Amino acid sequence: MRKQINVFLFLKRRLSVSMTNQIKAILIDLSGTLHIEDDPTPNALEALARLQARSEIQIKFVTNTTKESKCFLLNRLTQIGFKVQESEIYSSLSAARKLIDEKQLRPFFLIDKRALEDFEGVPTHDPNAVVVGLAPDEFHYENMNKAMRLLHNGAQLIAIHKARYYKRSDGLALGPGPFVTALEYASDLKAEIVGKPSADFFLSSITDISCQPSQCIMIGDDAKDDIEGAQSVGMKGILVQTGKYRENDEKRINPQPFKVVQNFSQAVDVILEMLH
């Protein structure tokens, strides 16, 4: 009996070490996970500090936020109280800029004016692409009609992301997805999606980190874009029940999340227990 117990403890320690060695990077969603507009989610400031104290793991903030440039976003996070470096942020705007440069596109932008800073120097004359982000003030008939005409004349349709909705302090709000879908329907085209849940987005986010997808954990509030997207490339996903989370979201994806927790602070608890 004692021998069986010793074998069990040995195997448990081996499994614990194996899991610890596998975790090299934590990918963290921002809006809805770390904060909602200018307010942190419960205990998020302290939880991030606890995670940042573990020198053996690297942290990357991966976001579909398209209303704000990286600089604007960094200032917002700093003002809330988070200690974040610009190099740690990988946004769908960054991925979109890379795609635009590689394809030498001249976009007609349907994005928020605060995000244009990340596209400085991109030519916009004689557009051969329509690039769509979250832009409530830009989604009016004239702009949508102009975009539709460009698409009918051969322009490419690029969706920085296609989220259905997001969480604001006053409740859920339409994301860019419904407007992208309207343009797809009107032009009989399929948009190329740049941000989450694109596999390329998740893989690109860790190119400067020495790790494999299986060594990464993604924390987010969107079961489809954050969790299903990350798990499709071999990462583990922890779904938080803040932000845009709706009851039973975890049951709407396959496979289901690695863990479901109340908030980001509890997600950190789970990770630190795995690293223990």
PASEBA-1860 file (N, C-alpha, C; in nm, 3 decimals):
! residues 276
1> MRKQINVF> 0.083/-0.121/0.000/0.000/0.000/0.000/0.086/0.126/0.000 ~ 0.190/0.127/0.087/0.280/0.242/0.094/0.348/0.265/-0.041 ~ 0.384/0.154/-0.107/0.450/0.165/-0.238/0.356/0.229/-0.339 ~ 0.226/0.189/-0.334/0.129/0.246/-0.427/0.114/0.397/-0.405 ~ 0.111/0.436/-0.275/0.100/0.579/-0.242/0.220/0.655/-0.293 ~ 0.340/0.598/-0.272/0.462/0.664/-0.318/0.463/0.680/-0.470 ~ 0.416/0.577/-0.541/0.410/0.584/-0.687/0.312/0.694/-0.730 ~ 0.196/0.700/-0.659/0.097/0.803/-0.689/0.154/0.943/-0.670
9> LFLKRRLS> 0.224/0.965/-0.558/0.283/1.096/-0.530/0.390/1.131/-0.633 ~ 0.467/1.030/-0.673/0.571/1.051/-0.774/0.509/1.095/-0.907 ~ 0.404/1.023/-0.946/0.339/1.056/-1.073/0.273/1.194/-1.066 ~ 0.216/1.229/-0.948/0.154/1.359/-0.931/0.258/1.470/-0.944 ~ 0.377/1.448/-0.883/0.483/1.548/-0.893/0.531/1.560/-1.036 ~ 0.544/1.446/-1.105/0.587/1.448/-1.244/0.489/1.528/-1.330 ~ 0.356/1.506/-1.306/0.253/1.576/-1.382/0.259/1.726/-1.353 ~ 0.279/1.761/-1.224/0.287/1.901/-1.185/0.405/1.969/-1.251
17> VSMTNQIK> 0.522/1.904/-1.251/0.641/1.959/-1.316/0.620/1.974/-1.465 ~ 0.555/1.870/-1.524/0.529/1.874/-1.667/0.440/1.993/-1.704 ~ 0.333/2.015/-1.625/0.243/2.126/-1.652/0.315/2.259/-1.636 ~ 0.400/2.270/-1.531/0.474/2.393/-1.508/0.567/2.423/-1.623 ~ 0.637/2.320/-1.670/0.730/2.340/-1.781/0.657/2.378/-1.909 ~ 0.532/2.335/-1.921/0.458/2.362/-2.043/0.409/2.507/-2.049 ~ 0.388/2.569/-1.937/0.335/2.705/-1.936/0.450/2.805/-1.947 ~ 0.458/2.869/-2.062/0.563/2.967/-2.083/0.508/3.106/-2.114
25> AILIDLSG> 0.382/3.114/-2.155/0.326/3.243/-2.193/0.178/3.250/-2.158 ~ 0.136/3.367/-2.113/-0.005/3.393/-2.086/-0.051/3.504/-2.179 ~ -0.153/3.476/-2.257/-0.213/3.575/-2.346/-0.339/3.628/-2.279 ~ -0.351/3.759/-2.271/-0.461/3.820/-2.196/-0.539/3.916/-2.285 ~ -0.669/3.893/-2.295/-0.758/3.988/-2.361/-0.770/4.112/-2.273 ~ -0.807/4.223/-2.332/-0.816/4.348/-2.255/-0.961/4.385/-2.222 ~ -1.033/4.445/-2.315/-1.168/4.492/-2.288/-1.260/4.377/-2.251 ~ -1.323/4.389/-2.134/-1.413/4.284/-2.087/-1.345/4.182/-1.998
33> TLHIEDDP> -1.213/4.176/-2.007/-1.136/4.080/-1.927/-1.056/4.152/-1.819 ~ -0.968/4.242/-1.860/-0.892/4.322/-1.763/-0.971/4.446/-1.719 ~ -1.045/4.503/-1.811/-1.117/4.627/-1.780/-1.243/4.637/-1.863 ~ -1.336/4.722/-1.819/-1.453/4.760/-1.898/-1.452/4.912/-1.903 ~ -1.423/4.965/-2.021/-1.398/5.108/-2.040/-1.287/5.152/-1.944 ~ -1.314/5.241/-1.849/-1.205/5.291/-1.764/-1.201/5.226/-1.626 ~ -1.271/5.116/-1.608/-1.274/5.048/-1.479/-1.216/4.908/-1.489 ~ -1.124/4.872/-1.397/-1.071/4.736/-1.396/-1.178/4.637/-1.353
41> TPNALEAL> -1.172/4.514/-1.399/-1.261/4.410/-1.348/-1.217/4.376/-1.206 ~ -1.300/4.306/-1.128/-1.271/4.284/-0.986/-1.130/4.230/-0.959 ~ -1.053/4.305/-0.881/-0.918/4.266/-0.835/-0.818/4.246/-0.949 ~ -0.849/4.301/-1.067/-0.762/4.278/-1.183/-0.624/4.342/-1.167 ~ -0.617/4.461/-1.105/-0.489/4.529/-1.088/-0.394/4.443/-1.004 ~ -0.444/4.395/-0.893/-0.361/4.313/-0.804/-0.327/4.179/-0.868 ~ -0.424/4.121/-0.940/-0.402/3.990/-1.003/-0.295/3.997/-1.111 ~ -0.298/4.103/-1.193/-0.196/4.116/-1.296/-0.058/4.133/-1.233
49> ARLQARSE> -0.050/4.209/-1.124/0.078/4.227/-1.056/0.131/4.093/-1.006 ~ 0.042/4.008/-0.955/0.085/3.876/-0.908/0.140/3.792/-1.023 ~ 0.074/3.801/-1.138/0.119/3.725/-1.254/0.251/3.779/-1.307 ~ 0.265/3.911/-1.309/0.388/3.973/-1.358/0.507/3.943/-1.267 ~ 0.481/3.907/-1.143/0.590/3.875/-1.050/0.654/3.740/-1.080 ~ 0.590/3.659/-1.161/0.645/3.527/-1.198/0.735/3.544/-1.320 ~ 0.862/3.547/-1.298/0.958/3.577/-1.405/0.971/3.464/-1.507 ~ 0.922/3.345/-1.472/0.938/3.231/-1.564/0.837/3.231/-1.677
57> IQIKFVTN> 0.737/3.319/-1.672/0.640/3.324/-1.781/0.639/3.462/-1.846 ~ 0.602/3.463/-1.972/0.591/3.588/-2.045/0.443/3.623/-2.064 ~ 0.415/3.751/-2.066/0.277/3.799/-2.077/0.261/3.878/-2.206 ~ 0.151/3.851/-2.276/0.119/3.924/-2.397/-0.027/3.966/-2.389 ~ -0.054/4.091/-2.418/-0.191/4.140/-2.419/-0.240/4.140/-2.563 ~ -0.335/4.054/-2.592/-0.383/4.038/-2.730/-0.526/4.088/-2.737 ~ -0.550/4.182/-2.825/-0.679/4.250/-2.826/-0.732/4.274/-2.966 ~ -0.864/4.265/-2.978/-0.932/4.301/-3.102/-0.974/4.447/-3.103
65> TTKESKCF> -0.936/4.520/-3.000/-0.976/4.660/-2.992/-0.932/4.737/-3.117 ~ -1.027/4.800/-3.183/-0.994/4.877/-3.303/-1.036/5.023/-3.291 ~ -1.089/5.062/-3.176/-1.130/5.201/-3.158/-1.014/5.291/-3.118 ~ -0.903/5.230/-3.077/-0.792/5.308/-3.024/-0.660/5.258/-3.079 ~ -0.569/5.349/-3.112/-0.433/5.310/-3.152/-0.363/5.246/-3.034 ~ -0.250/5.183/-3.062/-0.175/5.118/-2.954/-0.131/5.219/-2.849 ~ -0.089/5.337/-2.893/-0.046/5.442/-2.800/-0.162/5.488/-2.713 ~ -0.279/5.509/-2.775/-0.397/5.552/-2.702/-0.438/5.445/-2.602
73> LLNRLTQI> -0.432/5.319/-2.645/-0.469/5.207/-2.558/-0.374/5.196/-2.440 ~ -0.245/5.212/-2.466/-0.145/5.204/-2.358/-0.170/5.314/-2.255 ~ -0.202/5.434/-2.301/-0.231/5.543/-2.208/-0.354/5.512/-2.123 ~ -0.456/5.453/-2.184/-0.577/5.418/-2.109/-0.545/5.316/-1.999 ~ -0.469/5.212/-2.036/-0.434/5.107/-1.939/-0.351/5.164/-1.824 ~ -0.259/5.254/-1.858/-0.174/5.316/-1.756/-0.256/5.401/-1.662 ~ -0.350/5.476/-1.716/-0.435/5.561/-1.633/-0.525/5.479/-1.541 ~ -0.566/5.361/-1.588/-0.646/5.274/-1.502/-0.561/5.222/-1.386
81> GFKVQESE> -0.430/5.206/-1.411/-0.340/5.158/-1.307/-0.261/5.035/-1.342 ~ -0.278/4.981/-1.463/-0.205/4.862/-1.506/-0.063/4.900/-1.548 ~ 0.032/4.815/-1.517/0.170/4.834/-1.559/0.194/4.748/-1.683 ~ 0.191/4.814/-1.797/0.200/4.745/-1.926/0.302/4.815/-2.013 ~ 0.381/4.737/-2.087/0.476/4.792/-2.183/0.415/4.785/-2.323 ~ 0.443/4.884/-2.405/0.387/4.886/-2.541/0.422/4.760/-2.619 ~ 0.544/4.709/-2.597/0.589/4.590/-2.669/0.510/4.465/-2.630 ~ 0.437/4.471/-2.518/0.359/4.356/-2.473/0.220/4.352/-2.536
89> IYSSLSAA> 0.182/4.458/-2.606/0.048/4.465/-2.666/0.054/4.420/-2.811 ~ -0.029/4.322/-2.845/-0.043/4.280/-2.985/-0.190/4.294/-3.022 ~ -0.221/4.389/-3.108/-0.359/4.418/-3.141/-0.393/4.377/-3.283 ~ -0.523/4.366/-3.308/-0.567/4.337/-3.445/-0.532/4.451/-3.539 ~ -0.515/4.572/-3.484/-0.468/4.684/-3.568/-0.326/4.658/-3.616 ~ -0.241/4.604/-3.528/-0.104/4.571/-3.566/-0.103/4.467/-3.678 ~ -0.188/4.365/-3.663/-0.196/4.260/-3.764/-0.251/4.315/-3.895 ~ -0.348/4.408/-3.886/-0.405/4.467/-4.007/-0.301/4.551/-4.080
97> RKLIDEKQ> -0.223/4.628/-4.006/-0.119/4.711/-4.068/-0.018/4.623/-4.141 ~ 0.018/4.511/-4.080/0.112/4.418/-4.142/0.055/4.364/-4.273 ~ -0.072/4.326/-4.271/-0.137/4.273/-4.392/-0.144/4.378/-4.501 ~ -0.181/4.499/-4.465/-0.192/4.608/-4.563/-0.058/4.636/-4.629 ~ 0.048/4.638/-4.549/0.182/4.663/-4.603/0.225/4.550/-4.695 ~ 0.199/4.426/-4.652/0.242/4.310/-4.732/0.170/4.304/-4.866 ~ 0.041/4.338/-4.867/-0.039/4.330/-4.990/-0.039/4.461/-5.069 ~ 0.028/4.563/-5.013/0.034/4.694/-5.076/-0.107/4.746/-5.106
105> LRPFFLID> -0.193/4.741/-5.005/-0.330/4.785/-5.020/-0.342/4.936/-5.000 ~ -0.442/4.993/-5.064/-0.478/5.134/-5.047/-0.621/5.136/-4.993 ~ -0.636/5.140/-4.864/-0.768/5.116/-4.805/-0.861/5.237/-4.804 ~ -0.989/5.206/-4.811/-1.092/5.296/-4.765/-1.122/5.250/-4.623 ~ -1.090/5.332/-4.524/-1.100/5.291/-4.385/-1.238/5.319/-4.327 ~ -1.298/5.217/-4.269/-1.414/5.232/-4.183/-1.369/5.196/-4.042 ~ -1.290/5.285/-3.983/-1.238/5.264/-3.850/-1.248/5.394/-3.771 ~ -1.238/5.384/-3.640/-1.244/5.501/-3.553/-1.124/5.592/-3.579
113> KRALEDFE> -1.146/5.722/-3.575/-1.037/5.817/-3.600/-0.922/5.803/-3.501 ~ -0.952/5.753/-3.379/-0.847/5.734/-3.278/-0.754/5.619/-3.313 ~ -0.793/5.536/-3.410/-0.710/5.422/-3.450/-0.623/5.453/-3.570 ~ -0.648/5.566/-3.637/-0.576/5.597/-3.761/-0.426/5.616/-3.740 ~ -0.387/5.649/-3.619/-0.245/5.667/-3.588/-0.163/5.543/-3.623 ~ -0.222/5.425/-3.607/-0.150/5.301/-3.636/-0.137/5.273/-3.786 ~ -0.198/5.357/-3.869/-0.191/5.339/-4.015/-0.126/5.460/-4.082 ~ -0.049/5.533/-4.004/0.020/5.649/-4.059/0.110/5.609/-4.175
121> GVPTHDPN> 0.101/5.682/-4.285/0.184/5.655/-4.402/0.122/5.560/-4.503 ~ 0.008/5.497/-4.468/-0.058/5.406/-4.562/-0.130/5.488/-4.669 ~ -0.104/5.462/-4.798/-0.171/5.538/-4.904/-0.320/5.504/-4.910 ~ -0.404/5.604/-4.932/-0.549/5.582/-4.936/-0.613/5.634/-5.065 ~ -0.530/5.681/-5.161/-0.587/5.728/-5.287/-0.629/5.607/-5.371 ~ -0.731/5.624/-5.454/-0.779/5.518/-5.543/-0.787/5.385/-5.467 ~ -0.874/5.371/-5.369/-0.877/5.252/-5.281/-0.898/5.121/-5.356 ~ -0.820/5.020/-5.316/-0.839/4.885/-5.369/-0.875/4.787/-5.256
129> AVVVGLAP> -0.915/4.842/-5.141/-0.956/4.759/-5.028/-1.048/4.840/-4.938 ~ -1.138/4.770/-4.871/-1.222/4.829/-4.766/-1.181/4.762/-4.636 ~ -1.136/4.842/-4.540/-1.087/4.789/-4.412/-1.183/4.835/-4.302 ~ -1.241/4.738/-4.232/-1.347/4.767/-4.136/-1.304/4.729/-3.995 ~ -1.319/4.825/-3.902/-1.301/4.799/-3.760/-1.425/4.848/-3.687 ~ -1.415/4.864/-3.555/-1.527/4.917/-3.479/-1.528/5.069/-3.493 ~ -1.631/5.121/-3.560/-1.635/5.264/-3.591/-1.778/5.314/-3.589 ~ -1.839/5.327/-3.470/-1.980/5.367/-3.461/-2.012/5.495/-3.538
137> DEFHYENM> -1.921/5.592/-3.537/-1.948/5.719/-3.604/-1.932/5.712/-3.756 ~ -1.873/5.602/-3.805/-1.846/5.590/-3.949/-1.947/5.500/-4.021 ~ -2.026/5.425/-3.945/-2.118/5.329/-4.006/-2.251/5.395/-4.045 ~ -2.243/5.497/-4.129/-2.365/5.560/-4.178/-2.384/5.525/-4.326 ~ -2.500/5.559/-4.380/-2.537/5.511/-4.512/-2.435/5.548/-4.620 ~ -2.390/5.674/-4.622/-2.301/5.718/-4.729/-2.171/5.639/-4.729 ~ -2.112/5.618/-4.611/-1.988/5.542/-4.603/-2.009/5.396/-4.641 ~ -2.117/5.336/-4.591/-2.145/5.195/-4.624/-2.172/5.180/-4.773
145> NKAMRLLH> -2.239/5.277/-4.832/-2.268/5.272/-4.975/-2.140/5.286/-5.057 ~ -2.052/5.378/-5.015/-1.924/5.394/-5.084/-1.843/5.265/-5.076 ~ -1.841/5.202/-4.959/-1.769/5.076/-4.942/-1.825/4.968/-5.033 ~ -1.957/4.958/-5.039/-2.021/4.859/-5.125/-1.983/4.879/-5.271 ~ -1.981/5.003/-5.318/-1.946/5.031/-5.457/-1.801/4.993/-5.486 ~ -1.711/5.023/-5.392/-1.571/4.984/-5.410/-1.557/4.832/-5.421 ~ -1.631/4.760/-5.338/-1.624/4.613/-5.340/-1.676/4.559/-5.472 ~ -1.780/4.619/-5.524/-1.834/4.575/-5.654/-1.735/4.605/-5.766
153> NGAQLIAI> -1.646/4.701/-5.746/-1.547/4.736/-5.848/-1.414/4.664/-5.827 ~ -1.412/4.563/-5.741/-1.293/4.479/-5.729/-1.210/4.496/-5.603 ~ -1.250/4.586/-5.513/-1.174/4.604/-5.389/-1.187/4.482/-5.299 ~ -1.085/4.458/-5.217/-1.089/4.349/-5.119/-1.159/4.397/-4.993 ~ -1.224/4.303/-4.925/-1.291/4.334/-4.798/-1.210/4.275/-4.683 ~ -1.157/4.363/-4.598/-1.075/4.322/-4.485/-1.147/4.359/-4.355 ~ -1.176/4.259/-4.273/-1.236/4.284/-4.142/-1.127/4.273/-4.036 ~ -1.100/4.385/-3.968/-0.998/4.380/-3.863/-1.041/4.280/-3.756
161> HKARYYKR> -1.169/4.274/-3.729/-1.227/4.159/-3.660/-1.377/4.163/-3.687 ~ -1.448/4.060/-3.642/-1.588/4.045/-3.680/-1.675/4.015/-3.558 ~ -1.638/4.073/-3.444/-1.714/4.049/-3.321/-1.858/4.098/-3.336 ~ -1.952/4.020/-3.282/-2.094/4.055/-3.290/-2.128/4.170/-3.197 ~ -2.067/4.171/-3.079/-2.095/4.276/-2.981/-1.981/4.283/-2.881 ~ -1.981/4.389/-2.800/-1.882/4.404/-2.695/-1.950/4.468/-2.575 ~ -1.880/4.473/-2.461/-1.942/4.524/-2.338/-1.897/4.666/-2.310 ~ -1.995/4.755/-2.289/-1.969/4.890/-2.243/-2.027/4.905/-2.102
169> SDGLALGP> -1.999/5.016/-2.039/-2.051/5.036/-1.904/-2.203/5.042/-1.901 ~ -2.265/5.078/-2.015/-2.411/5.086/-2.019/-2.476/4.961/-2.077 ~ -2.396/4.856/-2.101/-2.451/4.730/-2.153/-2.383/4.688/-2.282 ~ -2.439/4.587/-2.348/-2.381/4.538/-2.474/-2.402/4.640/-2.586 ~ -2.307/4.641/-2.680/-2.314/4.730/-2.795/-2.270/4.655/-2.919 ~ -2.325/4.692/-3.033/-2.292/4.625/-3.159/-2.142/4.637/-3.189 ~ -2.082/4.525/-3.228/-1.945/4.526/-3.276/-1.942/4.548/-3.426 ~ -1.825/4.534/-3.489/-1.817/4.554/-3.633/-1.875/4.438/-3.714
177> GPFVTALE> -1.894/4.322/-3.651/-1.940/4.204/-3.725/-2.067/4.225/-3.805 ~ -2.172/4.283/-3.747/-2.295/4.303/-3.825/-2.275/4.391/-3.948 ~ -2.186/4.489/-3.939/-2.162/4.579/-4.052/-2.076/4.511/-4.159 ~ -1.981/4.428/-4.115/-1.903/4.348/-4.210/-1.996/4.252/-4.284 ~ -2.086/4.190/-4.210/-2.181/4.095/-4.270/-2.271/4.166/-4.371 ~ -2.312/4.288/-4.341/-2.394/4.364/-4.436/-2.318/4.388/-4.566 ~ -2.190/4.423/-4.556/-2.110/4.445/-4.676/-2.086/4.315/-4.752 ~ -2.067/4.205/-4.681/-2.053/4.075/-4.746/-2.179/4.042/-4.826
185> YASDLKAE> -2.293/4.064/-4.764/-2.420/4.034/-4.830/-2.443/4.122/-4.952 ~ -2.410/4.252/-4.938/-2.435/4.347/-5.047/-2.341/4.326/-5.165 ~ -2.222/4.272/-5.138/-2.121/4.259/-5.244/-2.098/4.115/-5.288 ~ -2.162/4.021/-5.218/-2.143/3.878/-5.247/-1.996/3.838/-5.234 ~ -1.930/3.894/-5.131/-1.790/3.863/-5.101/-1.779/3.808/-4.960 ~ -1.665/3.748/-4.932/-1.635/3.701/-4.798/-1.516/3.780/-4.746 ~ -1.530/3.839/-4.629/-1.423/3.921/-4.573/-1.306/3.835/-4.527 ~ -1.187/3.889/-4.541/-1.069/3.829/-4.480/-1.058/3.884/-4.338
193> IVGKPSAD> -1.063/3.795/-4.239/-1.062/3.837/-4.099/-0.919/3.836/-4.048 ~ -0.878/3.947/-3.989/-0.740/3.965/-3.946/-0.720/3.928/-3.799 ~ -0.807/3.976/-3.712/-0.789/3.956/-3.568/-0.845/3.824/-3.518 ~ -0.866/3.819/-3.386/-0.926/3.700/-3.327/-1.064/3.676/-3.389 ~ -1.102/3.550/-3.420/-1.039/3.423/-3.382/-0.945/3.365/-3.487 ~ -0.892/3.446/-3.578/-0.803/3.396/-3.682/-0.683/3.322/-3.623 ~ -0.655/3.204/-3.678/-0.539/3.126/-3.632/-0.410/3.204/-3.654 ~ -0.402/3.274/-3.767/-0.282/3.353/-3.797/-0.257/3.460/-3.691
201> FFLSSITD> -0.366/3.519/-3.639/-0.351/3.622/-3.537/-0.286/3.564/-3.412 ~ -0.337/3.451/-3.365/-0.282/3.391/-3.243/-0.138/3.347/-3.263 ~ -0.108/3.287/-3.376/0.028/3.242/-3.402/0.123/3.361/-3.417 ~ 0.078/3.468/-3.482/0.163/3.586/-3.498/0.191/3.654/-3.364 ~ 0.097/3.643/-3.271/0.113/3.711/-3.143/0.227/3.655/-3.059 ~ 0.271/3.533/-3.090/0.378/3.472/-3.010/0.507/3.451/-3.090 ~ 0.518/3.515/-3.205/0.639/3.496/-3.286/0.764/3.549/-3.218 ~ 0.748/3.647/-3.127/0.864/3.701/-3.057/0.883/3.638/-2.919
209> ISCQPSQC> 0.811/3.529/-2.895/0.823/3.456/-2.768/0.871/3.315/-2.800 ~ 0.967/3.267/-2.725/1.022/3.132/-2.749/0.932/3.027/-2.686 ~ 0.821/2.999/-2.752/0.730/2.897/-2.701/0.643/2.844/-2.813 ~ 0.580/2.731/-2.785/0.486/2.669/-2.877/0.344/2.703/-2.831 ~ 0.245/2.695/-2.921/0.107/2.723/-2.879/0.062/2.639/-2.760 ~ 0.107/2.515/-2.752/0.067/2.427/-2.642/0.122/2.475/-2.507 ~ 0.216/2.569/-2.510/0.275/2.623/-2.387/0.212/2.757/-2.349 ~ 0.100/2.791/-2.414/0.033/2.919/-2.391/-0.107/2.899/-2.332
217> IMIGDDAK> -0.146/2.992/-2.247/-0.282/2.998/-2.196/-0.342/3.132/-2.235 ~ -0.462/3.127/-2.293/-0.534/3.248/-2.332/-0.646/3.274/-2.233 ~ -0.655/3.397/-2.181/-0.762/3.437/-2.090/-0.848/3.541/-2.160 ~ -0.979/3.515/-2.170/-1.065/3.610/-2.238/-1.211/3.594/-2.201 ~ -1.293/3.693/-2.242/-1.435/3.692/-2.210/-1.523/3.649/-2.326 ~ -1.463/3.625/-2.442/-1.538/3.588/-2.562/-1.510/3.441/-2.593 ~ -1.613/3.357/-2.574/-1.594/3.212/-2.591/-1.546/3.177/-2.731 ~ -1.601/3.245/-2.831/-1.566/3.212/-2.970/-1.434/3.274/-3.012
225> DDIEGAQS> -1.424/3.407/-3.001/-1.307/3.476/-3.054/-1.182/3.451/-2.970 ~ -1.195/3.455/-2.837/-1.079/3.437/-2.750/-1.046/3.289/-2.729 ~ -1.143/3.213/-2.683/-1.116/3.077/-2.636/-1.114/2.976/-2.751 ~ -1.218/2.972/-2.830/-1.221/2.877/-2.941/-1.107/2.906/-3.039 ~ -1.083/3.036/-3.064/-0.974/3.072/-3.155/-0.840/3.026/-3.105 ~ -0.812/3.048/-2.976/-0.684/3.007/-2.918/-0.670/2.856/-2.913 ~ -0.778/2.789/-2.875/-0.770/2.643/-2.863/-0.759/2.575/-2.999 ~ -0.801/2.644/-3.104/-0.791/2.586/-3.239/-0.646/2.572/-3.285
233> VGMKGILV> -0.555/2.651/-3.223/-0.413/2.639/-3.260/-0.333/2.564/-3.153 ~ -0.403/2.509/-3.054/-0.335/2.426/-2.955/-0.310/2.492/-2.821 ~ -0.359/2.614/-2.801/-0.346/2.680/-2.671/-0.456/2.633/-2.577 ~ -0.439/2.658/-2.448/-0.545/2.635/-2.351/-0.620/2.766/-2.331 ~ -0.751/2.757/-2.308/-0.832/2.876/-2.291/-0.902/2.881/-2.157 ~ -0.892/2.996/-2.090/-0.966/3.019/-1.967/-1.068/3.129/-1.993 ~ -1.195/3.093/-1.983/-1.304/3.187/-2.010/-1.346/3.255/-1.881 ~ -1.350/3.389/-1.884/-1.394/3.465/-1.767/-1.539/3.509/-1.786
241> QTGKYREN> -1.613/3.516/-1.675/-1.755/3.549/-1.681/-1.778/3.698/-1.656 ~ -1.695/3.780/-1.718/-1.712/3.925/-1.715/-1.727/3.973/-1.859 ~ -1.741/4.104/-1.877/-1.746/4.158/-2.013/-1.865/4.107/-2.091 ~ -1.838/4.053/-2.211/-1.947/4.010/-2.299/-1.997/3.869/-2.268 ~ -1.938/3.804/-2.168/-1.980/3.667/-2.136/-2.131/3.661/-2.111 ~ -2.197/3.562/-2.172/-2.338/3.533/-2.147/-2.348/3.390/-2.093 ~ -2.451/3.365/-2.014/-2.467/3.234/-1.951/-2.461/3.121/-2.054 ~ -2.382/3.019/-2.021/-2.365/2.898/-2.103/-2.285/2.921/-2.231
249> DEKRINPQ> -2.213/3.034/-2.242/-2.127/3.056/-2.359/-2.027/2.942/-2.376 ~ -1.979/2.887/-2.264/-1.879/2.781/-2.271/-1.932/2.656/-2.340 ~ -2.063/2.638/-2.341/-2.123/2.520/-2.404/-2.145/2.540/-2.553 ~ -2.118/2.659/-2.601/-2.142/2.690/-2.742/-2.018/2.671/-2.829 ~ -1.909/2.626/-2.768/-1.788/2.599/-2.846/-1.742/2.456/-2.820 ~ -1.664/2.404/-2.913/-1.613/2.267/-2.902/-1.469/2.262/-2.953 ~ -1.374/2.219/-2.866/-1.394/2.175/-2.728/-1.426/2.292/-2.635 ~ -1.484/2.260/-2.521/-1.515/2.363/-2.423/-1.387/2.417/-2.361
257> PFKVVQNF> -1.393/2.532/-2.294/-1.271/2.592/-2.238/-1.200/2.500/-2.139 ~ -1.071/2.519/-2.128/-0.991/2.446/-2.029/-1.044/2.474/-1.889 ~ -1.080/2.600/-1.863/-1.140/2.639/-1.735/-1.239/2.753/-1.761 ~ -1.341/2.760/-1.674/-1.434/2.873/-1.672/-1.431/2.930/-1.531 ~ -1.404/3.061/-1.519/-1.391/3.125/-1.388/-1.471/3.254/-1.387 ~ -1.490/3.310/-1.267/-1.572/3.430/-1.255/-1.507/3.553/-1.317 ~ -1.376/3.566/-1.300/-1.310/3.687/-1.346/-1.161/3.663/-1.367 ~ -1.091/3.767/-1.413/-0.948/3.756/-1.441/-0.868/3.717/-1.318
265> SQAVDVIL> -0.904/3.770/-1.202/-0.833/3.738/-1.079/-0.837/3.588/-1.050 ~ -0.953/3.526/-1.072/-0.964/3.382/-1.050/-0.884/3.304/-1.155 ~ -0.876/3.357/-1.277/-0.795/3.293/-1.380/-0.649/3.291/-1.338 ~ -0.603/3.401/-1.279/-0.465/3.406/-1.229/-0.445/3.305/-1.117 ~ -0.545/3.291/-1.029/-0.537/3.190/-0.923/-0.513/3.051/-0.982 ~ -0.587/3.018/-1.088/-0.574/2.888/-1.153/-0.433/2.869/-1.207 ~ -0.382/2.972/-1.275/-0.249/2.962/-1.337/-0.140/2.949/-1.230 ~ -0.148/3.028/-1.127/-0.046/3.022/-1.021/-0.049/2.889/-0.948
273> EMLH> -0.167/2.829/-0.936/-0.176/2.696/-0.876/-0.108/2.593/-0.966 ~ -0.122/2.609/-1.097/-0.056/2.518/-1.192/0.096/2.535/-1.187 ~ 0.141/2.658/-1.159/0.284/2.685/-1.152/0.345/2.649/-1.018 ~ 0.260/2.620/-0.920/0.307/2.595/-0.782/0.400/2.474/-0.773
END
